[in-house]
Amino acid sequence: MGVNTGPYKLVAVLHILCAIVGFGAVFLNGVYGAQAKARRGPEGLAVAEANWLVSKVAEYFIYGVLVSGVLLVLLSDGVIEFGDTWVWLSILLYVVAMGLSHGLLQPNVRRIVDAMREMVAGPAPSGGPPPQLAVMAQSGRVVGAVGAALNVLMILVLFLMVWRP
């Protein structure tokens, strides 16, 4: 095949498109989180649920980044190889990012959304703050740290793709 063929270029376009849609959709999740927190109640829950849905759709495009990237290596006719530092390191960082996302980020976002749903659905507690606030605060700290780490990992992979060390 080679890097100057139609199939390679088509997969390259799909690779870039998946990256734009997938990573673009989740890169600013912290902004949505801040907006959900600022709007409390049903309005805040609506923002959080919309962000959760968009993130779940973006996840499929993020998977497409890996699939199309592997196809690019295979279609390159040896111009790009899995042994190239930028390729294997990008794959490693992608796997680390997916582990962080599935292992820490998503479970904690789910806890926050569930706690928000409980608060909206239930009566306000009579004595003291609702227990869901503590869950949301603790999970929010994890989400903030992991979200920032994921953004840094994505930027590192982007540098690897451009500079190809």
KOLDREN-910155 format. One record per residue (C-alpha): residue number from 1; residue in three letters; chain; x, y, z. Coordinates in pm, whole numbers, plus 50000, padded with zeros to 5 digits. Each point is the difference from the previous one (the first is absolute). Example, Ala and Ser with C-alpha at 12.3 -4.5 7.8 and 13.67 -1.06 7.14 Angstrom:
BEGIN
pos 1&code ALA&unit A&c1 51230&c2 49550&c3 50780
pos 2&code SER&unit A&c1 50137&c2 50344&c3 49934
END
This chain:
BEGIN
pos 1&code MET&unit A&c1 50000&c2 50000&c3 50000
pos 2&code GLY&unit A&c1 50219&c2 50287&c3 50124
pos 3&code VAL&unit A&c1 49938&c2 50341&c3 50148
pos 4&code ASN&unit A&c1 49913&c2 50169&c3 49670
pos 5&code THR&unit A&c1 49709&c2 49772&c3 49911
pos 6&code GLY&unit A&c1 49630&c2 50074&c3 50015
pos 7&code PRO&unit A&c1 49921&c2 49741&c3 50270
pos 8&code TYR&unit A&c1 50279&c2 50129&c3 50226
pos 9&code LYS&unit A&c1 49887&c2 50360&c3 49960
pos 10&code LEU&unit A&c1 49635&c2 49903&c3 50065
pos 11&code VAL&unit A&c1 50097&c2 49824&c3 50323
pos 12&code ALA&unit A&c1 50217&c2 50301&c3 50094
pos 13&code VAL&unit A&c1 49698&c2 50227&c3 49960
pos 14&code LEU&unit A&c1 49791&c2 49762&c3 50213
pos 15&code HIS&unit A&c1 50278&c2 49989&c3 50262
pos 16&code ILE&unit A&c1 50010&c2 50380&c3 50026
pos 17&code LEU&unit A&c1 49621&c2 50025&c3 49995
pos 18&code CYS&unit A&c1 49969&c2 49746&c3 50283
pos 19&code ALA&unit A&c1 50260&c2 50194&c3 50200
pos 20&code ILE&unit A&c1 49825&c2 50332&c3 49948
pos 21&code VAL&unit A&c1 49653&c2 49870&c3 50087
pos 22&code GLY&unit A&c1 50105&c2 49762&c3 50279
pos 23&code PHE&unit A&c1 50263&c2 50198&c3 50184
pos 24&code GLY&unit A&c1 49842&c2 50334&c3 49914
pos 25&code ALA&unit A&c1 49673&c2 49893&c3 50159
pos 26&code VAL&unit A&c1 50164&c2 49910&c3 50332
pos 27&code PHE&unit A&c1 50289&c2 50248&c3 50019
pos 28&code LEU&unit A&c1 49784&c2 50268&c3 50161
pos 29&code ASN&unit A&c1 49802&c2 49772&c3 50233
pos 30&code GLY&unit A&c1 50126&c2 50204&c3 50295
pos 31&code VAL&unit A&c1 49808&c2 50300&c3 49868
pos 32&code TYR&unit A&c1 49680&c2 49793&c3 49998
pos 33&code GLY&unit A&c1 50075&c2 49881&c3 50353
pos 34&code ALA&unit A&c1 50042&c2 50357&c3 50121
pos 35&code GLN&unit A&c1 49675&c2 50101&c3 49830
pos 36&code ALA&unit A&c1 49812&c2 49706&c3 50155
pos 37&code LYS&unit A&c1 50135&c2 50092&c3 50343
pos 38&code ALA&unit A&c1 49902&c2 50365&c3 49954
pos 39&code ARG&unit A&c1 49644&c2 49909&c3 49904
pos 40&code ARG&unit A&c1 49905&c2 49750&c3 50273
pos 41&code GLY&unit A&c1 49669&c2 49819&c3 50000
pos 42&code PRO&unit A&c1 49824&c2 49889&c3 49681
pos 43&code GLU&unit A&c1 50192&c2 50249&c3 49784
pos 44&code GLY&unit A&c1 50338&c2 49874&c3 50123
pos 45&code LEU&unit A&c1 49887&c2 49642&c3 49954
pos 46&code ALA&unit A&c1 49896&c2 50076&c3 49642
pos 47&code VAL&unit A&c1 50347&c2 50139&c3 49922
pos 48&code ALA&unit A&c1 50170&c2 49698&c3 50162
pos 49&code GLU&unit A&c1 49778&c2 49750&c3 49819
pos 50&code ALA&unit A&c1 50053&c2 50171&c3 49664
pos 51&code ASN&unit A&c1 50376&c2 49995&c3 50057
pos 52&code TRP&unit A&c1 49987&c2 49630&c3 50098
pos 53&code LEU&unit A&c1 49812&c2 49917&c3 49678
pos 54&code VAL&unit A&c1 50239&c2 50199&c3 49781
pos 55&code SER&unit A&c1 50296&c2 49833&c3 50169
pos 56&code LYS&unit A&c1 49855&c2 49654&c3 49938
pos 57&code VAL&unit A&c1 49954&c2 50080&c3 49629
pos 58&code ALA&unit A&c1 50354&c2 50145&c3 49986
pos 59&code GLU&unit A&c1 50133&c2 49675&c3 50146
pos 60&code TYR&unit A&c1 49922&c2 49815&c3 49676
pos 61&code PHE&unit A&c1 50193&c2 50256&c3 49797
pos 62&code ILE&unit A&c1 50290&c2 49970&c3 50245
pos 63&code TYR&unit A&c1 50002&c2 49624&c3 49937
pos 64&code GLY&unit A&c1 50002&c2 50083&c3 49629
pos 65&code VAL&unit A&c1 50323&c2 50197&c3 50049
pos 66&code LEU&unit A&c1 50184&c2 49683&c3 50103
pos 67&code VAL&unit A&c1 49841&c2 49784&c3 49731
pos 68&code SER&unit A&c1 50072&c2 50248&c3 49721
pos 69&code GLY&unit A&c1 50352&c2 50062&c3 50134
pos 70&code VAL&unit A&c1 50079&c2 49629&c3 49988
pos 71&code LEU&unit A&c1 49858&c2 49986&c3 49647
pos 72&code LEU&unit A&c1 50224&c2 50291&c3 49899
pos 73&code VAL&unit A&c1 50307&c2 49811&c3 50115
pos 74&code LEU&unit A&c1 49888&c2 49688&c3 49816
pos 75&code LEU&unit A&c1 49917&c2 50193&c3 49681
pos 76&code SER&unit A&c1 50326&c2 50200&c3 50001
pos 77&code ASP&unit A&c1 50195&c2 49719&c3 49832
pos 78&code GLY&unit A&c1 50283&c2 50022&c3 50254
pos 79&code VAL&unit A&c1 50035&c2 50379&c3 49997
pos 80&code ILE&unit A&c1 49854&c2 50000&c3 50352
pos 81&code GLU&unit A&c1 50065&c2 49704&c3 50230
pos 82&code PHE&unit A&c1 49873&c2 49895&c3 50341
pos 83&code GLY&unit A&c1 50365&c2 50009&c3 50117
pos 84&code ASP&unit A&c1 50027&c2 50372&c3 49931
pos 85&code THR&unit A&c1 50033&c2 50178&c3 50335
pos 86&code TRP&unit A&c1 49717&c2 50244&c3 49933
pos 87&code VAL&unit A&c1 49764&c2 49718&c3 49898
pos 88&code TRP&unit A&c1 50054&c2 49761&c3 50291
pos 89&code LEU&unit A&c1 50020&c2 50285&c3 50252
pos 90&code SER&unit A&c1 49675&c2 50150&c3 49865
pos 91&code ILE&unit A&c1 49830&c2 49661&c3 50033
pos 92&code LEU&unit A&c1 50135&c2 49961&c3 50354
pos 93&code LEU&unit A&c1 49875&c2 50345&c3 50103
pos 94&code TYR&unit A&c1 49663&c2 49924&c3 49838
pos 95&code VAL&unit A&c1 49970&c2 49677&c3 50202
pos 96&code VAL&unit A&c1 50095&c2 50184&c3 50320
pos 97&code ALA&unit A&c1 49742&c2 50269&c3 49923
pos 98&code MET&unit A&c1 49728&c2 49742&c3 49933
pos 99&code GLY&unit A&c1 50085&c2 49827&c3 50328
pos 100&code LEU&unit A&c1 49970&c2 50330&c3 50189
pos 101&code SER&unit A&c1 49677&c2 50083&c3 49822
pos 102&code HIS&unit A&c1 49830&c2 49665&c3 50057
pos 103&code GLY&unit A&c1 50151&c2 49931&c3 50342
pos 104&code LEU&unit A&c1 49976&c2 50338&c3 50170
pos 105&code LEU&unit A&c1 49835&c2 50274&c3 49796
pos 106&code GLN&unit A&c1 49680&c2 49834&c3 49880
pos 107&code PRO&unit A&c1 49910&c2 49826&c3 50330
pos 108&code ASN&unit A&c1 50041&c2 50329&c3 50187
pos 109&code VAL&unit A&c1 49800&c2 50199&c3 49745
pos 110&code ARG&unit A&c1 49727&c2 49735&c3 50028
pos 111&code ARG&unit A&c1 50005&c2 50043&c3 50382
pos 112&code ILE&unit A&c1 49959&c2 50375&c3 49963
pos 113&code VAL&unit A&c1 49710&c2 49971&c3 49755
pos 114&code ASP&unit A&c1 49831&c2 49735&c3 50218
pos 115&code ALA&unit A&c1 50039&c2 50218&c3 50309
pos 116&code MET&unit A&c1 49855&c2 50297&c3 49811
pos 117&code ARG&unit A&c1 49703&c2 49787&c3 49892
pos 118&code GLU&unit A&c1 49940&c2 49892&c3 50361
pos 119&code MET&unit A&c1 50009&c2 50359&c3 50120
pos 120&code VAL&unit A&c1 49759&c2 50119&c3 49732
pos 121&code ALA&unit A&c1 49760&c2 49709&c3 50054
pos 122&code GLY&unit A&c1 49998&c2 49994&c3 50379
pos 123&code PRO&unit A&c1 49886&c2 50241&c3 50268
pos 124&code ALA&unit A&c1 50251&c2 50241&c3 50147
pos 125&code PRO&unit A&c1 50149&c2 49871&c3 50326
pos 126&code SER&unit A&c1 49883&c2 50175&c3 50313
pos 127&code GLY&unit A&c1 50325&c2 49996&c3 50194
pos 128&code GLY&unit A&c1 50322&c2 50091&c3 49828
pos 129&code PRO&unit A&c1 50125&c2 49965&c3 49647
pos 130&code PRO&unit A&c1 49885&c2 49709&c3 49785
pos 131&code PRO&unit A&c1 50240&c2 49704&c3 50010
pos 132&code GLN&unit A&c1 50021&c2 50008&c3 49620
pos 133&code LEU&unit A&c1 50201&c2 50324&c3 50024
pos 134&code ALA&unit A&c1 50291&c2 49815&c3 50159
pos 135&code VAL&unit A&c1 49991&c2 49735&c3 49725
pos 136&code MET&unit A&c1 49991&c2 50270&c3 49735
pos 137&code ALA&unit A&c1 50288&c2 50194&c3 50157
pos 138&code GLN&unit A&c1 50225&c2 49695&c3 50037
pos 139&code SER&unit A&c1 49921&c2 49867&c3 49652
pos 140&code GLY&unit A&c1 50037&c2 50351&c3 49858
pos 141&code ARG&unit A&c1 50359&c2 50020&c3 50125
pos 142&code VAL&unit A&c1 50082&c2 49670&c3 49827
pos 143&code VAL&unit A&c1 49825&c2 50107&c3 49680
pos 144&code GLY&unit A&c1 50187&c2 50331&c3 49995
pos 145&code ALA&unit A&c1 50342&c2 49841&c3 50049
pos 146&code VAL&unit A&c1 49944&c2 49713&c3 49757
pos 147&code GLY&unit A&c1 49841&c2 50229&c3 49740
pos 148&code ALA&unit A&c1 50303&c2 50228&c3 50011
pos 149&code ALA&unit A&c1 50236&c2 49701&c3 49971
pos 150&code LEU&unit A&c1 49805&c2 49870&c3 49700
pos 151&code ASN&unit A&c1 50026&c2 50338&c3 49829
pos 152&code VAL&unit A&c1 50377&c2 50002&c3 50057
pos 153&code LEU&unit A&c1 50029&c2 49647&c3 49859
pos 154&code MET&unit A&c1 49803&c2 50102&c3 49692
pos 155&code ILE&unit A&c1 50229&c2 50299&c3 49946
pos 156&code LEU&unit A&c1 50307&c2 49776&c3 50038
pos 157&code VAL&unit A&c1 49865&c2 49761&c3 49737
pos 158&code LEU&unit A&c1 49929&c2 50294&c3 49770
pos 159&code PHE&unit A&c1 50362&c2 50113&c3 50036
pos 160&code LEU&unit A&c1 50116&c2 49647&c3 49920
pos 161&code MET&unit A&c1 49782&c2 49992&c3 49687
pos 162&code VAL&unit A&c1 50136&c2 50333&c3 49875
pos 163&code TRP&unit A&c1 50370&c2 49967&c3 50092
pos 164&code ARG&unit A&c1 50034&c2 49620&c3 49958
pos 165&code PRO&unit A&c1 50315&c2 49955&c3 50211
END
